[in-house]
Amino acid sequence: MLFINAAAETGHDANPLGEERLMKSAMERLKEYLPVDISQMSRIMGRMNSHAHPDLVMRIACCEFFKPWDTYFDMFMKEEKISQSATLCGMAIKKHTIVQPWPYKIRKGTTKKEFDILRASCTTGFERYMEFQRLGTTSNDVSVGLGNMQL
């Protein structure tokens, strides 16, 4: 199951004033992948409507990759009682076997090429996947995630 905006919405609600601190931290990490050309930034910031300059917009958008989405998603899970809701539906959260929880997250060791691919693919970094299984089944049961298809 894909939770595409859960972490982002929770993050904005939980941290409306802390956005500046997170942005500074994210901008520092972003420098590893997109070095800052001081002379170009000076020219950009000296213009009217500098906030709409494509390079600045791209940098701000890329900062989303570096925010603490794990923290916000954990808050979402607690606030929305996802585990309890799953149990009421006869389901349980299971260990990931199909897709990583955060497939588009920038991790330590992510190369510049990998970063460029993620940036070009229109991903945000806060896409969160979860896998569920029916209660009373094991995570090795291949038929669990495939609905009515039996293998």
C-alpha positions in Angstrom: 0.0 0.0 0.0 1.3 3.4 -1.0 1.1 6.3 1.5 2.2 9.1 -0.9 1.4 12.2 1.3 1.0 10.9 4.8 4.5 11.9 6.0 4.5 15.2 4.2 1.1 16.3 5.5 2.0 15.2 9.0 5.3 17.0 8.8 3.7 20.3 7.7 1.1 20.0 10.5 3.5 19.1 13.2 6.3 21.5 12.3 4.9 24.7 10.9 7.6 26.9 12.4 10.5 24.5 12.2 10.5 24.4 8.4 13.3 27.0 8.2 15.6 24.9 10.4 14.8 21.8 8.3 15.4 23.7 5.1 18.8 24.8 6.2 19.8 21.3 7.1 18.5 20.0 3.8 20.3 22.7 1.8 23.6 21.6 3.5 23.1 18.0 2.5 21.9 19.1 -1.0 25.3 20.7 -1.6 26.8 17.2 -1.8 24.8 16.6 -5.0 24.3 20.1 -6.3 27.2 22.3 -5.4 26.4 26.0 -5.0 27.9 28.5 -7.4 28.2 31.6 -5.3 28.4 34.0 -8.2 25.3 32.5 -9.8 23.4 32.6 -6.5 24.4 36.3 -6.1 23.0 37.1 -9.5 19.8 35.2 -8.8 19.2 36.8 -5.4 19.9 40.2 -6.9 16.9 40.0 -9.3 13.3 40.8 -8.7 11.2 37.7 -8.3 14.3 35.7 -7.4 12.0 33.2 -5.6 10.7 32.1 -9.0 14.1 31.5 -10.6 14.3 27.9 -11.9 17.6 27.1 -10.1 16.2 28.2 -6.8 12.9 26.4 -7.3 14.8 23.2 -8.2 16.9 23.5 -5.1 14.0 24.0 -2.8 12.1 21.1 -4.4 15.2 18.8 -4.0 15.3 19.6 -0.3 12.3 17.4 0.2 14.5 14.4 -0.3 16.4 15.2 2.9 13.7 15.8 5.4 13.1 13.4 8.3 10.1 11.6 6.7 10.6 8.6 9.0 9.7 10.7 12.0 6.6 12.2 10.4 5.4 8.8 9.1 5.7 7.3 12.6 3.6 10.3 13.9 1.0 9.6 11.2 0.9 5.9 12.1 0.2 6.7 15.8 -2.3 9.5 15.0 -4.3 7.5 12.5 -4.0 4.3 14.5 -3.0 2.3 11.4 -2.0 -0.8 13.3 -5.3 -0.9 15.1 -7.2 -0.2 11.9 -5.4 -3.0 10.2 -6.2 -5.4 13.0 -9.9 -4.5 12.8 -9.8 -5.4 9.1 -8.2 -8.7 9.8 -4.8 -7.5 8.6 -1.3 -7.0 10.1 1.6 -4.9 9.0 4.3 -7.3 7.7 8.0 -7.1 7.0 8.7 -5.6 3.5 9.3 -8.3 0.9 8.2 -6.6 -2.3 9.3 -3.0 -2.2 11.5 -1.0 0.2 9.6 1.2 2.7 11.2 4.4 1.3 12.3 3.5 -2.3 13.0 7.0 -3.3 14.8 8.2 -0.2 18.4 9.6 -0.5 20.5 7.4 1.8 24.1 7.7 2.8 26.1 6.4 -0.1 23.6 7.6 -2.8 25.7 8.6 -5.8 25.3 11.8 -7.8 24.1 9.7 -10.7 21.4 8.0 -8.5 20.4 11.4 -7.1 20.0 12.8 -10.7 17.9 9.9 -11.6 15.6 10.4 -8.6 15.4 14.1 -9.3 14.5 13.5 -12.9 11.9 10.9 -12.1 9.4 13.3 -10.4 9.6 11.4 -7.1 9.5 13.4 -3.8 11.3 11.2 -1.3 8.3 10.9 1.0 6.6 8.1 -0.8 6.1 5.4 1.8 5.1 1.8 1.1 3.7 -0.7 3.6 2.9 -4.3 3.2 0.0 -6.1 5.0 -0.9 -9.7 5.5 -4.1 -11.4 6.6 -4.0 -12.2 10.3 -3.2 -15.9 10.8 -1.0 -16.2 7.7 2.8 -16.2 7.5 4.8 -13.6 5.6 6.1 -16.5 3.4 2.6 -17.2 2.1 2.9 -15.9 -1.5 -0.8 -15.8 -2.0 -1.3 -13.2 0.7 -0.5 -10.1 -1.3 -2.0 -11.4 -4.6 -5.7 -11.3 -3.8 -7.6 -14.1 -5.3 -4.7 -15.3 -7.6 -3.3 -18.5 -6.2 0.2 -19.6 -7.2 
